[in-house]
Amino acid sequence: MAERKANSKIFSTRLAQARERAGLSQKQLGILAGMDPSVASPRINQYERGRHEPQARTAKELAEVLGVPPAFLYTDDELLAELLLRWGDLSLKAKKQLLKEVEAESAKKVRGAR
């Protein structure tokens, strides 16, 4: 139960962070994610307060509207969160280059451990 509460806190924090970054109100976010306008603001408010966590499909829709990978909404790693925020801003070429660099660094670490 404690783990679920911690996960909910992470989700609520990341959702608010991404929404504010996108410059959207709670109501605007909810409507853009396909929620009925009469419940959009209260639902997003409940998610951001950690009272409820949306189903995976809804979380994915929220992430798409916010322009962040869904993984951003769930990570408790601050560095990974920063990388995920910037991931969408990269071109496909830049993403592939970054992945090559990470793979090379990882391979060095594995070779060094032997």
C-alpha positions as CSV (number, residue, x, y, z in Angstrom):
1,M,0.0,0.0,0.0
2,A,2.9,2.4,0.8
3,E,4.4,1.8,-2.6
4,R,1.1,2.6,-4.3
5,K,0.9,5.8,-2.3
6,A,4.5,6.7,-3.3
7,N,3.8,6.0,-6.9
8,S,0.6,8.2,-6.8
9,K,2.7,11.0,-5.3
10,I,5.2,10.7,-8.1
11,F,2.5,10.7,-10.7
12,S,0.7,13.7,-9.2
13,T,3.9,15.7,-9.0
14,R,5.0,14.9,-12.5
15,L,1.5,15.6,-13.9
16,A,1.4,19.1,-12.3
17,Q,5.0,19.7,-13.5
18,A,4.2,18.8,-17.1
19,R,0.9,20.7,-17.1
20,E,2.5,23.9,-15.8
21,R,5.4,23.5,-18.3
22,A,2.7,23.2,-21.1
23,G,1.0,26.4,-19.8
24,L,-2.4,24.6,-19.5
25,S,-5.0,24.9,-16.8
26,Q,-6.4,21.7,-15.2
27,K,-9.6,22.2,-17.1
28,Q,-7.8,22.7,-20.5
29,L,-5.7,19.6,-20.0
30,G,-8.7,17.5,-19.1
31,I,-10.7,18.7,-22.1
32,L,-7.8,18.2,-24.5
33,A,-7.4,14.7,-23.1
34,G,-11.0,13.9,-24.0
35,M,-12.7,14.5,-20.7
36,D,-16.2,16.0,-20.4
37,P,-15.8,19.7,-19.8
38,S,-17.9,19.5,-16.6
39,V,-15.5,17.0,-15.0
40,A,-12.2,17.9,-16.6
41,S,-11.0,20.3,-13.9
42,P,-12.0,18.2,-10.9
43,R,-10.5,15.0,-12.3
44,I,-7.2,16.6,-13.1
45,N,-7.2,18.2,-9.7
46,Q,-7.8,14.8,-8.1
47,Y,-4.9,13.4,-10.1
48,E,-2.6,16.2,-9.1
49,R,-3.5,15.9,-5.4
50,G,-2.8,12.2,-5.5
51,R,-6.3,11.3,-4.5
52,H,-6.8,9.2,-7.7
53,E,-4.5,7.9,-10.4
54,P,-5.8,7.5,-13.9
55,Q,-6.0,4.2,-15.8
56,A,-3.0,3.6,-18.2
57,R,-4.9,4.7,-21.3
58,T,-5.9,8.0,-19.7
59,A,-2.3,8.6,-18.5
60,K,-1.1,8.0,-22.0
61,E,-3.6,10.5,-23.4
62,L,-2.6,13.1,-20.8
63,A,1.1,12.6,-21.7
64,E,0.4,13.0,-25.4
65,V,-1.5,16.3,-24.7
66,L,1.4,17.5,-22.6
67,G,4.0,16.4,-25.1
68,V,5.9,14.2,-22.7
69,P,6.6,10.4,-22.8
70,P,4.2,8.5,-20.5
71,A,7.3,7.3,-18.6
72,F,7.9,10.8,-17.4
73,L,4.7,10.7,-15.4
74,Y,6.0,7.7,-13.4
75,T,9.7,8.2,-12.9
76,D,11.1,9.1,-9.5
77,D,14.6,9.6,-10.9
78,E,15.1,13.4,-11.4
79,L,17.8,13.0,-14.1
80,L,15.7,10.6,-16.1
81,A,12.8,12.9,-15.8
82,E,14.9,15.8,-17.2
83,L,16.0,13.5,-20.1
84,L,12.4,12.4,-20.8
85,L,11.2,16.0,-20.9
86,R,13.8,16.9,-23.5
87,W,13.5,13.6,-25.5
88,G,10.5,14.9,-27.4
89,D,12.4,18.0,-28.5
90,L,15.1,15.9,-30.2
91,S,15.1,14.9,-33.8
92,L,15.2,11.2,-34.7
93,K,18.8,11.6,-35.7
94,A,19.7,13.2,-32.4
95,K,17.8,10.4,-30.5
96,K,19.8,7.8,-32.4
97,Q,23.0,9.6,-31.7
98,L,22.2,9.9,-28.0
99,L,21.4,6.2,-27.8
100,K,24.7,5.3,-29.5
101,E,26.5,7.4,-26.9
102,V,24.7,5.7,-24.0
103,E,25.4,2.3,-25.5
104,A,29.1,3.1,-25.9
105,E,29.3,4.4,-22.3
106,S,27.5,1.3,-21.1
107,A,29.8,-1.0,-23.0
108,K,32.9,0.8,-21.5
109,K,31.4,0.2,-18.0
110,V,30.8,-3.5,-18.7
111,R,34.4,-4.0,-20.1
112,G,35.8,-2.2,-17.1
113,A,34.0,-4.5,-14.7
114,R,35.7,-7.6,-16.1
